[in-house]
Amino acid sequence: MSASVANTPPPIVLVFAGTDPTGGAGLQADILTLASLGCHALSVVTAVTVQDTVGVDDFLPMEAEWIADQARSVLEDMPVAAIKIGMIGSVEAVAAIAEVVSDYPDIPLVLDPVLSSGRGDPLANEELMAALIDLLLPQTTVLTPNSIEARRLAEGVGDDDEEELDTDSEEAPDLVDCARELIDLGCEFVLITGAHEQGAEVVNTLYNTRGVVHRQAWERLPGSYHGSGCTLASALAGFLALGQDVAEAAKEAQAYTWQTLKHAYRPGMGQFIPDRMYWVHGDDEE
Ligand code: PXL
């Protein structure tokens, strides 16, 4: 019919995420990141948030059946090279997503366990965390928690419900132990990010069943960023879709994310937004 019929589509990544009207985090961040890497994003809306760059005011979870229907229509139509899951919004939605992805066990799955916003507004409760652990972790290729999320997930939901671990606390389990626990819960790899830890550098570590795969240290940038975790997880899914193995994709995703943070801008009164299109905008004055 036309020449466009012959064009090869870019690698396709299916994203499950909540929308963020600021464009800083969530689905919008994922789509921008994937587009920037040369992938095509299929976008399944799991929730709608009300927020600005300062914090999240409210969110409305999408009905679980609607989430599954959105996903199934595109999965049956197009070849998906990787799946990325961000904010989910309800326990029912976790179950629905787990059921859909279980039909596609060969597609690598990146799970960003979104538990709260950058400001700390809760985006998941204990029940949702338990569902993530039971239903999605065993299907996950790479889990991408920050150190706070890693500790909360590894600590489990049983013993000490109300008390979150303070990252400065002497009691805080070592992240290597957290990684081992998370791997034991069934995911293949865990990439724990260290921005919330102390230190001049941010150290991110990739683990698998044998322990540390690699550890990378990055110059700590001064801002507070909205959507850095979404950017990292999507970039990782994108590099997997482009054919890299997990170890290489994790490195490339960190390098890309660090660049987006280095070029971040502050469009409102709150956090900085990573510039996923930094290579289009060119270098700015600091
Ligand atoms: O950065 C985590 C995140 C993911 N998804 C949505 C969000 C946020 C943080 O605010 O709003 C929709």
Residues whose N, C-alpha, C, O or C-beta is under 5 A from the ligand:
A	BS01	PXL	G18 T19 D20 A25 G26 T49 G86 M87 V114 S116 S117 G118 G227 G229 C230
